[in-house]
Amino acid sequence: MPASATRTSPVEVQAPLLWTNIVLFSLTFLAAAVVVPWYGLTHGFSLGAWVMFGAFWAANELAVTAGYHRLWAHRAYEAHWSLRILFMVFGTMALQNSAWVWCSGHRRHHLYVDDVDRDPYAAPRGFWFSHIGWMIREYPSGREDFTNIPDLRRDPILAFQHRHYVPLALATNIGLPLAVGALMGHVWGVFLLAGVLRLVFSHHFTFFINSLAHMWGSRPYTEDNTARDNPVLAVLTFGEGYHNFHHIFAHDYRNGVRWWQWDPTKWLIASLQVVGLTRKLRRTPVFQIQRALLAMQFKRAQSTLERVPDTLASSRISEARQLIAREYESFLAAVADWAKIKEQWLTEKKRAVVEHWEHASLQRRLKEIERRLRLQRRRLRVLQAQLA
């Protein structure tokens, strides 16, 4: 860990408090913890109020995950203007600041991840800081700087949201729940559930990605940062819990890359492509994913062998070391072959004169290399199980 990650600047210790945020987080949490249960026990909540709680919560979460995060912060796909307006409205309702502020900070997080001086919500500073503490003081790492979002500043929808954020936030968080409650004949019940409780749930489940997703889970793709994959958090955050994958392949529109991984945001984006509301979905090539997984397996297998004292080294350990060395040579050869074939394929594609059979041949060769890597991962898993 760099030296900067183990110290806290004296200036930051005395960072001024952000009283607006403190009051907001405190009052909404107290209302959710005290007023909501009291009202439920004394008056009860209608089924419609609970339905609106779920609907607004889902709309808020998807606006943040599919809109703020994957569309705007990472440009993982393109969206129709009507969908962008919906994401803007319900992203505002999530009350996590304008897309300009949110995406600018998130891009800095990816660029400087785990650097306590520059990552706005650096996990090495502890759970409290990365979860909510970074928002209640004006730390230098969290100050607004829009130089890294020139693309978003050109979007008229996001410019409108940023200019009128406060009235939009009041309208969506107070006006909309009250209006729906009035239509349903249960004003305060809908307001408390779909307004207050929904907001607290939306806030803290999203904040878990900055805190718990950097502390709890596995790191199958990279150990260069603290981000972790966690299926429990994926369920709570509409797919954002596969955070280790995301931090190495940030521009992929998927976080749960396996078909069985829970990622409703991915399914929404892909489904909307069918009706023309999303397009140009970016996907990480299978080979690059396999390469990252294999690199981590080699690293861990080597680490396991290094922990065996030389005095206890047996012929089985010696054979394992030789086997891993051969597998690693095979891995490097596959990487070199893939790079060569990919370069050839791109060259032919640019020249636009490739014959269909040549194109198909190159694709088959790439698929064969990917198959070899999958088999190699299985062999390494078997080897690691034998060494355990």
N, C-alpha and C positions, 0 to 999 in steps of 0.2 A: 504494500500500500504506500503511495507517495506520502512524503512528509506532511504535505498540506492537508491530508485527510485525517491527521491525528491531532490537529491543533485547532483552536477557535480564536479568531482574531479578536483582540480587546475591543476594537471598534464595533464588532458585531454583537458582543455581549451587551453593549449599551444601545443597540439599535432601537429606535423609537417604536413604541407600541402603535399598532393600527387599531384604534378604538372602534371604528365602524365594523371591522371584521370580528373583533372580540364580542361586541354587543350582538351582532347577527348570529354568530355560532352559539353564544351562550343562551340567548332568548329562544331560538328555535329548538335547541336541545332540551331546555327546561320545559318548554311547551309540549314537546313530544313525550318527555318522560313523566310529566305531571298532569297537564291539562287533558291530553288525549285519553289516558286511562280513566281519569275522573269523569270525563264526559261520557265515555263508553259505559262506565258502571252506572251512572245516574240517568242517562238519556238513551244510550244505545246507538249503534250505527246501522244504517240501512245497508242492504246488499248493494244498492247503487253506489253508495259512498265508497264501499270497498272496491267495487269495479273501477270507479274513477281513480282511486288510489293506485291500483295496478296499471291502469292505462296511462296515466300521467307519468308514473315512475318509469315504465318501459319506454315511453316517448322521450323522456329526459335522458335516460341511459343511452339509448340508441342515437340520439342527437349528438351526444358527447363522443361515443365510441365510433360510430360510422361517419359523423360529421366533423366535429372538432378534431378528432384524433386521426382517423385513417384518411379522410378526404382532404382536410385542410392542413394539418400539421405535417403529414407525410406524403401527400399527393399520391396516394396508392391507387387512385382511380379518378375518373371524372364523373360529374353528376349534372343532370338537367337542372335548369334554374328553379323549377318548381320544387324539386327535392331540396335544393340548397336553401330555399326560403323556409321550408319546414324545419330543416336542421337548425337554421338560425333562430327561429321562434322558440322551439323546444330546448335548444341549447341555452338560450337566454333564460328560460324557465328553470333550467338546472342551477342557475345562479353560481356559475363558476367563472364569471367575468366574460368579457367579449372574446370572440374568436381571435382577434388580434393579440390580446394579452395572453390568452391561454396557449395559443400555438407558438408564439414567440418564446414563452418560457419553456414549453415542451421541447422545442428544437434545441434550446440551450442545454436542457437536461440530457438529451441524447449526445450532444457534442462534448459535454464535460461531465458525463455520468460519473458519480462518486467523488468528484472533486469538491471539497467542502467550501472552497472559495468561489466557485463559478457555477456549480450545479444548484439550481434554485431549491430543490428538495432532496439534497444529498442524503442517501440512506446511511452512510457512515456516521452521521451526526445523531443517529438514534431514531427510534420509532416515533417519539413525540414530534420531533422536528420535521421529519419527512411526511408525517401524516397530516399535521395541522399547524405545528409551530412556525413553519416558514411563512405562514399567512397572517400571523398575528404580530409580527414585528417587521419593520422595514429594513430587511437585510440587503446589503449591496448586491448579493447574488440574485435577488428577486426583483430588482428595479426594472421598470419597463424600458425596453430598448427594441424598437421595431425595425432595426436595420436588417434583421435576418428574415423578414417576411415581406419583401417587396412584391411578391406575387399576390399575397392576400390583400395588400393595401390597394391593389388595382381592382379588386372585386367590389362592385358597387353595393352588393347586398351586405357584405361584411363592413364596409365603410359606413353604411347607414346604421347598422347595429352598434358599432363603436360610438358613433356620434350621439345616439339616442338610447344608450344602454340603460340608464336609470329608469326612464319612463317605461321602456319595454319590460324591464325586470319587474317593476311594480304591477304593470298590467297583466303579465303572465302569472305571477306568483300570488297576487291578491285578487285582481279583477277576474281572471279566468276561473279560479275555483269558486269564487262567490257567485259568478254568473251561472255556472253549471249547477251549483247547489240550489240556487233560486229556481232554475228550471225543473229540478228534481224534487223540489219541495223539502229539502233538507240542507239548508244553507250552512249551518255551523258544523254539522257532521261531515259534509263534503269538504268544507274548508279545512277542518282539522286533519282529516285523513289525506285528501288529495292535495292539500296545500302544505300544511306543516309537517306531518309525518313523512309524506313523500319526499319533501326537500331534505330532511335529515337523513333518511335512508340513501337518497341519491348522492348526497355529499359524502358520507362516510364510506360507502361502498366504492365510490370512485377514488377517494383518498387512500383506500387500501392498496391500490396499485402502486402509489408512490412509497408506501411504507411496507406492508406485509409482503407484497410481491417482490421486494428486494431483500427479504429476510427469511421467508418460509417457502420451501419447495426445492425442486431439483434444478440442476444446470446441465442439461444434456448437450447443449450446443456450444457454449463458451463459458469460461471462468474468468474472462477478462473484466467482468463487472459483476455487481451484486444481484442483477436481475435473475429471477427464478420462475420456472414453470410451476403452476399450482392449479390443479383442476377444481379445487373447492372455490378459489377466488374467481376462476373462469365462470362458474355458475352464478356467482353473486354479481359479476360485472359484465355479463353479456359477451363473454369470450375474451376479455382482456387479460385473464390470468396466465396465459401462456407467454409470460413476459421475457423469459430467457430467449425464446425464439424471436420475439419481437425486437429485442435489443441488438441482435446480430443481423436480422433481415427486416429492418424497420419499414421499408417501402413496399412490403408485401401486403396486399389487402386482407390477408388472413393472419390471425394470430394462432388459432388452432389449426395447424396445417394438416394433421391427420384427419381422415374422414369421420372418425369416431369422436374426435375432440369437440367439446361443447363450445361453439362459437356462433351464436345467433347473429352477431353483427356480420360475419362472413356470409352466412346464408342469406341475410337480407340484401347485402350488396350484390351477390350473385343472382338472386331472384329478380331484382329490379333491372338487371341487365336484359332480361328476357323481354321486358316491356319498354325498353329504351330509356329508362331513367338513369342508368349508370352505364359507363363504357370504359374501355381501355384499362381493364383491371390488371394490375401488376402482380405477377407471381414469380417467386424465386425459383430458378431452375432446380429440378429434382437433384441433379448432380451436386450443386452447391450445398444443399441441405444434407445429402449423404456424406459429403466431404467433411462438413462441420461435425456431424455425429461421429464419424470414424476417427477424426482427429482427437476428439475428447476420449473415445474408447482407448486409443493408443496411449494417450497421456495417463489415463487411470491405470491401465494394465502395467505400464512401465513403473508407475508409482508404487503399485502393489509389489512388484518384483524388487524394487529398490529397498523396500522395508524388510525384506528377508535378510537376516545377518549372513555374512559370508560363511560363518562357521556352521550355519544350518543349511546352507545351500546343498540341495540334493541333485541327483541326475535329472529328476523331473523338472526342477526349477531351471536347470541349465538348458534342457530341451525347450522349455517354455520361452526362455529368452531368445533362443535361436528361432523359434517359430514366430515370435512377435517381430523379430528383425526381418524375417522373410516376408511376413505379411505387410510390414511397413514399406519394404521395397516394392511389393506389388501395388500397394496403395499409391506410392509416388509415381509409379509407371502409369497407373490408371489416370491420375491427375494430369500427367504430361500428355497422354493420348487424348484425353477429353479436350484439353486446351488446344491441341493441334487440330483436331477435327472441328471444334467450334470455330476456330479462326478460319479454316477452309470453308466451312458452311457460310459464315458471314461474308467472306470475300465473294463467294459465288452469288449470294443473295444480293449484294450490292451491285454486282455486274449485271444482274437480272437476265442472265443468259443460260442459267443452269437448266439442264434437262430434268424432267420429272423423275426419271429413274435414278439420276445422280442425287437429287435432293432426298429421295426416299432412302437411298443407300447410306447417306450421311446420317440421317435420322436413326436408321437401324443400328449403326455403329455407336451412336451416342446412347441409345437405349441399352445396348449390350454392355457398355461400360457401367451404366447405372445399375444394371442387374449384377455385375461383378461386385460392385461396392456393397449392395444389399447382402449378397452371400458372404462377403468378407465380414460385415457387421455381425452376422449370425455366428460365424466361426469364432470371432473375438468374444462374443457373449458366452459361448460354450467354454472357451479357454478361461475367462475370468471366473466362471462358476466353479471350474475345477481348482483354480488357485485359491478360492475363498475358503 
